[in-house]
Amino acid sequence: MNENLIIILVGIGAAFAFGVAGFFFGIAHRRRVAEARIGSAEDEAKRILNSSIKSAEQRRKEVVLEAKDEIFRMRTESENELKERRNELSKRETRITQREESLDKKQEQLERDSQSIIDRRKNLDERAESIEQLKKEVEEIKQSEQAVLESVSNLTQSQAKEILLAQVDNDLDHEKAIRIKAYEQNLHDESELLAQDIISTAIARTAADHSSEVTVSVVSLPNDDMKGRIIGREGRNIRAIETITGVDLIIDDTPEAITVSCFDPIRREVARRSIEKLISDGRIHPARIEETVEKSRKEVDQTIRREGERVVLDLGIHGIHPDLVKILGRLHYRTSYGQNVLNHSFEVAVLSGIIAAELNLDVKMARRAGLLHDIGKALDHEIEGSHVQIGVDIAKRYKENTEIVHAIEAHHGDVDATTPLAYIIMAADAISAARPGARSENLENYIKRLEKLEEIANGFDGVDHSFAVQAGREIRILVSPDVVSDDRLAIVARDIVKRIEDELNYPGQIKVNVIRESRAIEYAK
């Protein structure tokens, strides 16, 4: 037991001794390793330091060289810029010197001109004084001559002026009459081109403005009981018709008839057809009304297209835009003074073609312009403005010829006509409107037109009486022979014609017949 303990203790002591020895040996080994590493690090640090010093020195040299190069470059640029500025200053000095020399020369010239002007002014002043003196002398001579003339003729200056002016007026009247006759004779002897313009101008007259239209349609009823069915329970049927068609229905005491009122002729026609269909069918209620109105609207559209195509084909006009043909067809339901506008346009187209053929002008273009001259009336209920301006806008929109556009614009005198075609359209429009029975005119307007015609004639000096005859187509004027001479007769007639054209609206033309008669009456006793 003791031996084992001793062995264990010896082992422990030996192990401790070896441990202490190993510990000190490890410390010595680590110290040697650390010293070796420290030496190596010092060598590396010295190497890095030397390398850095060499690099810094090399970089310093490079920077110094770059700085020297930059300084040399900047110095060179500065010297060049300085040279350029010196050259520019030299040029400016040269220009300034030249300008100063030029200004000096101009100043010398101005001084010379100023002296010349002063000399001329002195001469003018002297001449003005001389002229003034001459005027005074002339005035004294005139006064002395006037005094001599007044004493010789026993007339004052004002009396002599009146006699001279009266003589001059008589001479001028005679001269004007001679010139008018000579001018009229020369007009007949001009060339064919001038003859075309003269004929066109001579027959051109502006037709009367359109002021009244047919705005109602009457629908016949089989009996008066149908009025109640059209009105419906609490007025629902009549309200439906008026709302859908946009017209006014007038149901009054007129037996077996109702009136459809609307300024738009298309809507009025749709309403008229719809009511006739409803009466024929017998079923009148809001749903049926809506269905019938839609059907009637399609029928009217077909009629419009068919009527437009008919007139275009009858006139042999080609190349009209389909939309323009449809707009033409709308004129079938448009009236003016009771005259159907589509028929009127057709007549104007035919007349225009005839006149153009007589004048050796383009017949097809004349017909086309005649057909389109009132195209604006098809939309004047929908678009603001006169039918002339609306027609011009439509023609431009569909790329019509500029001569046709001008003819549309000038056919009522809104602008001055400048082409033979425009005069032809004006004449054909007036002829169609003045055709007997073409237009209705109420009695009051007719009487006012005749009174205005006589009033215009009676407003001239020397007119004793005037009489409008042949429904206003002619006015006969009796003048006093003591006031109006034979030479002045033609002048008075032309002045009356001019005033009638400026102040009066009339269809066709008016003949002005001026009569001068001298009578000597004696009685044998």
C-alpha positions in Angstrom: 0.0 0.0 0.0 2.8 2.4 1.0 4.8 1.3 -2.0 2.0 2.1 -4.3 1.5 5.4 -2.7 5.2 6.2 -3.1 5.1 5.2 -6.7 2.1 7.4 -7.3 3.7 10.3 -5.5 6.9 9.8 -7.5 4.9 9.7 -10.7 3.1 12.8 -9.7 6.3 14.6 -8.9 7.9 13.4 -12.1 4.9 14.6 -14.1 5.0 17.9 -12.3 8.7 18.3 -13.0 8.2 17.4 -16.7 5.3 19.9 -16.8 7.4 22.7 -15.3 10.3 21.9 -17.7 7.9 21.8 -20.7 6.4 25.1 -19.6 9.7 26.9 -19.5 10.8 25.2 -22.7 7.6 26.4 -24.4 8.2 29.9 -23.2 11.7 29.9 -24.5 10.5 28.5 -27.9 7.8 31.1 -28.3 10.2 33.9 -27.4 12.6 32.7 -30.2 9.7 32.5 -32.7 8.5 36.0 -31.7 12.0 37.5 -32.0 12.3 35.9 -35.4 9.0 37.3 -36.5 9.8 40.8 -35.1 13.1 40.8 -37.1 11.3 39.8 -40.3 8.6 42.5 -39.7 11.3 45.1 -39.2 13.0 44.1 -42.4 9.6 44.2 -44.3 8.8 47.7 -42.8 12.2 49.0 -43.8 11.7 47.6 -47.3 8.2 49.1 -47.6 9.5 52.5 -46.3 12.3 52.5 -48.8 9.9 51.6 -51.6 7.5 54.4 -50.5 10.3 56.9 -50.4 11.4 55.9 -53.9 7.8 56.1 -55.2 7.2 59.5 -53.6 10.3 60.8 -55.1 9.4 59.5 -58.5 5.8 61.0 -58.2 7.3 64.3 -57.0 9.4 64.5 -60.1 6.5 63.6 -62.3 4.3 66.3 -60.7 7.0 68.9 -61.1 7.4 68.0 -64.8 3.6 68.2 -65.3 3.4 71.5 -63.5 6.2 72.9 -65.7 4.4 71.6 -68.8 1.1 73.2 -67.7 2.9 76.5 -66.9 4.5 76.5 -70.3 1.1 75.7 -72.0 -0.7 78.4 -70.1 2.1 80.9 -70.9 1.9 80.0 -74.6 -1.9 80.4 -74.6 -1.7 83.7 -72.8 0.8 85.0 -75.3 -1.3 83.9 -78.2 -4.5 85.5 -76.7 -2.5 88.7 -76.0 -1.4 88.8 -79.7 -5.0 88.3 -80.9 -6.2 91.0 -78.6 -3.5 93.3 -79.8 -4.4 92.6 -83.4 -8.1 93.1 -82.7 -7.4 96.4 -81.0 -5.2 97.4 -83.9 -8.1 96.7 -86.3 -10.6 98.6 -84.2 -8.3 101.5 -84.0 -8.0 101.4 -87.8 -11.8 101.2 -88.2 -12.3 104.1 -85.7 -9.8 106.1 -87.6 -11.5 105.5 -90.9 -14.9 106.3 -89.4 -13.6 109.5 -87.9 -12.3 110.4 -91.4 -15.6 109.5 -92.9 -17.5 111.6 -90.3 -15.2 114.5 -90.9 -16.0 114.3 -94.7 -19.7 114.0 -94.0 -19.6 117.0 -91.7 -17.8 119.0 -94.3 -20.5 117.9 -96.9 -23.3 118.8 -94.5 -21.8 122.2 -93.9 -21.6 122.8 -97.6 -25.2 121.6 -98.1 -26.4 123.7 -95.2 -24.7 126.8 -96.7 -26.3 125.9 -100.1 -29.8 125.5 -98.4 -29.3 128.9 -96.7 -28.5 130.5 -100.1 -31.5 128.8 -101.7 -33.8 129.9 -98.9 -32.7 133.5 -99.4 -33.4 133.1 -103.1 -36.8 131.6 -102.4 -37.6 134.4 -99.9 -36.7 137.0 -102.5 -38.8 135.2 -105.2 -41.7 134.9 -102.7 -41.6 138.6 -102.1 -41.5 139.2 -105.8 -44.5 136.8 -106.4 -46.4 138.5 -103.6 -45.8 141.8 -105.2 -47.0 140.4 -108.5 -50.2 139.0 -106.9 -51.0 142.4 -105.5 -50.5 143.9 -108.9 -52.7 141.2 -110.5 -55.4 141.7 -107.9 -55.4 145.4 -108.5 -55.7 144.8 -112.3 -58.5 142.3 -111.8 -60.4 144.7 -109.5 -60.1 147.5 -112.1 -61.1 145.1 -114.9 -64.1 143.9 -112.9 -65.2 147.4 -112.2 -64.9 148.2 -115.9 -66.9 145.1 -116.9 -69.6 145.8 -114.3 -70.0 149.3 -115.5 -70.1 148.2 -119.2 -72.4 145.1 -118.7 -74.6 146.6 -115.9 -74.2 143.2 -114.1 -72.7 142.4 -110.7 -70.2 139.6 -110.2 -72.7 137.3 -108.7 -75.2 137.9 -111.5 -72.5 137.2 -114.1 -71.6 133.9 -112.3 -75.2 132.8 -112.4 -75.5 133.5 -116.1 -72.3 131.6 -116.8 -73.2 128.7 -114.6 -76.6 128.4 -116.2 -75.0 128.4 -119.6 -72.4 125.8 -118.5 -75.3 123.6 -117.1 -77.1 123.7 -120.4 -73.9 122.9 -122.3 -73.1 120.0 -119.9 -76.6 118.6 -120.3 -76.3 118.7 -124.0 -72.8 117.2 -123.8 -73.9 114.4 -121.4 -76.8 113.5 -123.6 -74.6 113.3 -126.7 -72.0 111.2 -124.8 -74.7 108.8 -123.5 -76.0 108.3 -127.0 -72.5 107.8 -128.3 -71.7 105.4 -125.5 -74.8 103.3 -126.1 -73.9 103.2 -129.8 -70.3 102.2 -129.1 -71.6 99.4 -126.8 -73.4 97.8 -129.7 -70.2 97.9 -131.8 -67.9 96.2 -129.2 -66.3 92.7 -129.6 -68.0 89.4 -128.8 -66.5 89.2 -125.3 -67.7 92.6 -124.3 -71.2 91.7 -125.8 -71.4 88.7 -123.4 -70.8 90.9 -120.4 -73.2 93.6 -121.7 -76.0 91.1 -122.3 -75.5 89.4 -119.0 -75.5 92.7 -117.1 -78.5 94.1 -119.0 -80.8 91.1 -118.1 -79.6 90.8 -114.5 -82.0 91.9 -111.8 -82.1 90.9 -108.2 -85.3 89.0 -107.3 -87.4 90.0 -104.2 -86.1 88.8 -100.8 -87.8 85.8 -99.3 -89.9 86.8 -96.3 -92.9 84.5 -95.9 -93.1 80.7 -96.1 -95.8 78.0 -95.9 -95.4 76.7 -92.4 -98.5 74.6 -91.9 -100.1 71.4 -93.4 -103.7 70.4 -93.1 -104.6 66.7 -92.5 -108.1 65.7 -93.4 -110.1 63.5 -90.9 -112.8 61.0 -91.8 -114.9 62.5 -89.0 -114.7 64.7 -86.0 -114.6 61.8 -83.6 -111.1 61.1 -84.8 -109.9 64.4 -83.1 -110.6 62.9 -79.7 -108.7 59.7 -80.6 -105.7 61.8 -81.8 -105.8 63.8 -78.5 -106.0 60.6 -76.5 -106.7 60.1 -72.8 -105.6 63.2 -70.9 -103.8 64.3 -74.1 -101.2 61.5 -74.1 -101.4 60.8 -77.9 -101.1 64.4 -79.0 -98.2 64.9 -76.6 -96.5 61.9 -78.0 -96.9 63.0 -81.6 -95.6 66.6 -80.8 -92.7 65.3 -78.8 -91.5 62.7 -81.3 -92.0 64.7 -84.4 -91.1 68.2 -83.0 -94.2 69.9 -84.5 -97.3 71.6 -83.1 -100.8 70.1 -83.7 -103.6 72.7 -83.9 -107.0 71.1 -83.2 -109.7 73.7 -83.4 -113.3 74.0 -84.6 -112.4 73.4 -88.2 -114.6 70.4 -89.2 -112.8 67.2 -90.1 -109.3 68.7 -90.2 -106.3 69.3 -88.0 -103.4 71.6 -88.7 -99.7 70.6 -88.4 -97.5 73.6 -87.8 -93.7 73.7 -87.9 -91.0 75.9 -89.6 -89.0 72.8 -90.6 -90.7 71.4 -93.7 -89.1 67.9 -93.2 -90.5 67.5 -89.7 -93.8 68.8 -90.9 -94.0 66.3 -93.7 -93.0 63.4 -91.4 -95.7 64.4 -88.9 -98.3 64.7 -91.7 -97.5 61.3 -93.1 -97.5 59.7 -89.6 -101.0 61.1 -88.7 -102.4 59.9 -92.0 -101.0 56.4 -91.4 -102.4 56.4 -87.8 -105.8 57.5 -89.0 -105.8 54.8 -91.7 -104.6 52.1 -89.3 -107.0 53.1 -86.5 -104.6 52.1 -83.7 -103.5 55.3 -82.0 -101.4 54.9 -78.8 -97.8 56.1 -77.9 -96.0 52.9 -78.9 -97.8 52.8 -82.3 -97.1 56.5 -82.8 -93.4 56.0 -82.2 -93.3 53.1 -84.7 -95.3 55.0 -87.3 -93.2 58.1 -87.0 -90.0 56.1 -87.5 -91.4 54.5 -90.6 -92.6 57.8 -92.0 -89.2 59.3 -91.4 -87.5 56.6 -93.4 -90.0 57.1 -96.3 -89.3 60.8 -96.3 -85.6 60.2 -96.4 -86.1 57.9 -99.4 -88.2 60.5 -101.1 -85.6 63.2 -100.4 -82.8 61.0 -102.0 -85.0 60.0 -104.9 -86.0 63.6 -105.7 -82.4 64.8 -105.5 -81.2 62.1 -107.9 -84.1 62.8 -110.2 -83.2 66.5 -110.8 -79.5 65.7 -111.2 -80.2 63.0 -113.8 -82.8 65.2 -115.6 -80.2 68.0 -115.9 -77.4 65.7 -116.9 -75.1 66.9 -114.2 -72.4 64.5 -113.0 -69.9 64.4 -110.2 -72.1 65.9 -107.4 -71.3 64.5 -104.0 -74.0 62.0 -102.7 -74.5 64.1 -99.5 -75.0 67.2 -101.7 -77.6 65.3 -103.8 -79.5 64.4 -100.6 -79.4 68.1 -99.4 -80.9 69.0 -102.8 -83.7 66.5 -102.3 -84.6 68.3 -99.1 -85.7 71.3 -101.2 -88.6 69.2 -102.4 -90.3 70.1 -99.2 -89.1 73.7 -99.0 -91.3 76.5 -100.4 -90.7 80.2 -100.9 -93.6 82.6 -101.7 -95.6 79.4 -102.3 -93.1 78.3 -105.0 -91.5 74.9 -104.5 -87.7 75.6 -104.2 -86.6 72.3 -105.9 -88.7 73.1 -108.9 -87.5 76.7 -108.8 -83.9 75.5 -108.7 -84.6 73.1 -111.6 -86.1 76.0 -113.7 -83.1 78.3 -112.9 -80.7 75.5 -114.0 -82.6 75.1 -117.3 -82.8 78.9 -117.9 -79.1 79.3 -117.0 -78.1 76.6 -119.5 -80.1 78.3 -122.2 -78.6 81.7 -121.6 -75.1 80.3 -121.4 -75.6 78.5 -124.7 -76.7 81.8 -126.3 -73.6 83.5 -124.9 -71.2 80.7 -125.9 -70.4 79.9 -122.3 -70.1 76.7 -120.3 -73.6 75.2 -120.3 -72.9 72.4 -117.8 -71.3 74.8 -115.3 -74.3 77.2 -115.7 -76.8 74.4 -115.0 -74.8 73.2 -112.0 -74.6 76.7 -110.6 -78.4 77.3 -111.3 -79.3 74.0 -109.5 -77.1 74.8 -106.4 -77.9 78.6 -106.1 -80.6 78.1 -103.4 -79.0 75.0 -101.7 -78.7 76.9 -98.5 -82.5 77.0 -98.1 -82.4 73.2 -97.4 -80.7 73.8 -94.1 -81.7 77.4 -93.1 -84.0 76.0 -90.4 -81.1 74.2 -88.8 -78.1 76.5 -89.3 -78.0 80.2 -88.4 -77.4 82.7 -91.2 -78.9 83.7 -94.5 -79.5 81.0 -97.1 -76.9 82.6 -99.3 -74.1 82.3 -96.7 -75.2 78.7 -95.8 -75.2 77.8 -99.5 -71.7 79.2 -100.0 -70.4 77.2 -96.9 -72.0 74.0 -98.3 -70.5 74.5 -101.8 -67.1 75.1 -100.3 -67.4 72.1 -98.0 -68.1 69.8 -101.0 -65.3 71.4 -103.1 -67.4 73.1 -105.8 -65.9 75.3 -108.4 -65.0 78.8 -107.2 -67.1 80.4 -110.0 -70.1 78.4 -108.8 -69.5 79.5 -105.2 -69.3 83.1 -106.3 -72.5 82.8 -108.4 -74.3 81.4 -105.2 -72.9 84.3 -103.1 -73.9 87.0 -105.7 -77.3 85.8 -106.9 -79.1 88.1 -104.4 -76.6 90.9 -104.6 -74.9 90.2 -101.3 -71.6 90.7 -103.1 -71.0 92.4 -106.4 -71.1 90.0 -109.4 -67.8 89.8 -111.2 -68.3 86.9 -113.7 -70.7 86.3 -116.5 -71.9 83.1 -114.8 -72.9 85.1 -111.7 -75.0 87.5 -113.9 -76.6 84.5 -115.6 -77.7 83.0 -112.3 -79.1 86.3 -111.2 -81.1 86.7 -114.4 -82.4 83.1 -114.4 -83.4 83.4 -110.7 -85.3 86.6 -111.4 -87.0 85.1 -114.5 -88.1 82.0 -112.6 -89.4 84.0 -109.7 -91.3 86.4 -111.9 -93.0 83.8 -114.0 -96.8 84.3 -113.8 -98.2 82.2 -111.0 -94.8 81.1 -109.7 -95.0 83.1 -106.5 -97.9 84.4 -104.5 -97.7 88.0 -103.1 -100.2 89.4 -100.8 -102.2 92.5 -101.8 -100.8 94.8 -99.2 -97.2 94.2 -100.3 -98.2 94.6 -104.0 -99.9 98.0 -103.3 -96.9 99.2 -101.3 -94.5 98.3 -104.1 -96.6 100.3 -106.6 -96.8 103.3 -104.3 -93.1 103.2 -103.7 -92.4 103.0 -107.4 -94.5 106.2 -108.0 -93.0 107.9 -105.0 -89.5 107.4 -106.4 -90.5 108.8 -109.8 -92.3 111.8 -108.3 -89.2 112.7 -106.2 -87.3 114.1 -109.2 -87.5 117.7 -110.3 -89.6 118.3 -113.4 -91.8 115.3 -112.9 -95.5 116.2 -113.2 -97.2 112.8 -112.9 -96.2 109.1 -112.8 -98.3 106.0 -113.2 -97.3 102.4 -112.4 -99.0 100.1 -114.9 -98.9 96.5 -115.9 -98.7 95.2 -112.3 -95.7 97.3 -111.6 -93.8 96.1 -114.7 -93.8 99.6 -116.2 -93.9 103.1 -115.0 -94.9 106.0 -117.2 -93.6 109.4 -116.2 -94.8 112.8 -117.6 -92.3 115.6 -117.2 -92.7 119.4 -117.6 -91.1 120.5 -120.9 -90.2 123.9 -119.3 -88.0 122.1 -116.7 -86.7 119.0 -118.5 -85.2 119.5 -122.0 -84.9 116.9 -124.7 -81.2 116.5 -124.0 -81.8 116.0 -120.3 -84.6 113.5 -120.9 -82.2 110.5 -121.1 -80.4 111.6 -118.0 -83.6 111.8 -116.0 -84.6 108.3 -117.1 -81.3 106.8 -116.1 -81.3 108.5 -112.7 -84.8 107.1 -112.0 -83.7 103.6 -113.1 -80.7 103.9 -110.8 -82.8 104.9 -107.8 -85.3 102.2 -108.4 -82.5 99.5 -108.5 -81.0 100.9 -105.3 -84.2 101.3 -103.2 -86.8 98.8 -104.5 -87.0 95.0 -104.4 -88.9 93.6 -107.4 -89.0 90.4 -109.5 -88.0 90.6 -113.1 -87.5 94.1 -114.6 -89.3 97.4 -114.7 -89.6 99.6 -117.8 -89.2 103.3 -117.1 -91.0 105.3 -119.8 -90.3 109.1 -119.6 -92.6 111.3 -121.8 -92.0 115.0 -122.6 -94.7 116.8 -124.6 -95.1 120.4 -125.7 -98.5 121.7 -126.7 -99.6 125.1 -128.2 -103.3 125.8 -127.9 -105.1 128.7 -129.5 -108.8 129.4 -130.1 -110.2 130.9 -133.4 -113.0 133.3 -132.6 
